[in-house]
Amino acid sequence: MEVESQVSRQRDIRKRENKRKKLILKRSVLLINCILLAIGTCGGPLILRLYFVHGGKSIWLSSWLQTAGFPVMIVPLLVFYFLRRKNSPEGTRSKPFIITCRLFVGNMFLGILIGVDNYLYSSGAAKLPVSTSSLLLSTQLAFTASFSFLMVKQKFTSYSINAVVLLIVAALILGLHSSGDRPNGASNKEYYIGFIMTLAAAVLYGFFLPATELMYKKAKQGITYSLVLEMQVVMSMFATAFSTVGMLVNKDFQIRGTQVIPREAREYGIGETKYYLVLVMSALAWQFYFLGAIGVIFCSSSLFSGIMTSVLLPVTEIFGVIFFKEDFTSEKGVALALSIWGFISYFYGEFKQSKKLKKLILPNMEEPGSTADARANSLN
């Protein structure tokens, strides 16, 4: 009996150690996706504004760039495939893709939705300063919270509600100052069209995040990180196809025998070489953004992804002040402080909630096939 008891204790210790390692892996993946999201949230709008400031005029091209960088995902997908083939009993017969037809169709529709959202955002970015477009986009948190409650039954705590309210108030405070940020030479009509377009983009993006989380929940297969990458590629492919059709219909590739992109490159304010560099960096930054966003949803929730995006937008405004010489007013300072406060509030609430859940589930951690096991194993 004593030997059996000792063996059982050692088995339990190994199980707990494996669970601890998997939890560390999950948190590491979440951290990596938060970094990608931060790079994309700050870099994407700034590079897009750089394109327009120095002479770029094509709305459809800037929309296309927001998802055209998806081929970079082929590298990690190949790594996951070879790892899967190495560890799978099927060996070389392992499928190169694990996405089902059901998920493919769902991501196809989400991709078209992203294409529409990209066009709306690019239309607004062409007519508004970075600071104004960023503050309007931060309102997506209110729409994300509402759609999360309706679609995925997101549970709110007093801390998460406080975070949402603070971030919305920060956006409203900035909104009071938005009329003073009108670009030189922009008419009232152009300014308000850009305002409406950007706000519509915020609504669509607020729907996109919970819709992605709902797809994860309704999928009739295990959601792994390699599957998340495949879903990102499918969405980006159809979003890029949508923008490509728009470019063809709008004759962006050729006008009166002149190709638009080479002409823009020759006339670009900071040089032809830097024009193409701006295009490439824009595509990469936006790919980081979308990959980080869906990765955060996979590791956490759509609400957390929305909060991360909203709290980073005031940081984007600061960069706009530095690089584009936009005014940093007292309203922007107050909004930044409120955003940081909201971010801290959300994380403190999550910290308290995780401690409470840990006390509740600790006695059952040794049970095989638990939910914790399933979520941790999904990273493999």
PELINJO-V946805 format. One record per helix or strand of 2 or more residues. SS is the DSSP state (A for helix, B for strand). FROM is the first residue (numbers start at 1). TO is the last residue. Records with the same first field share a line. If there is no record, write none. Layout:
# PELINJO-V946805
SS=FROM-TO + FROM-TO
This chain:
# PELINJO-V946805
A=2-53 + 59-65 + 68-87 + 91-93 + 101-125 + 130-137 + 140-151 + 158-175 + 178-181 + 188-218 + 225-249 + 260-267 + 272-299 + 302-324 + 330-364 + 371-377
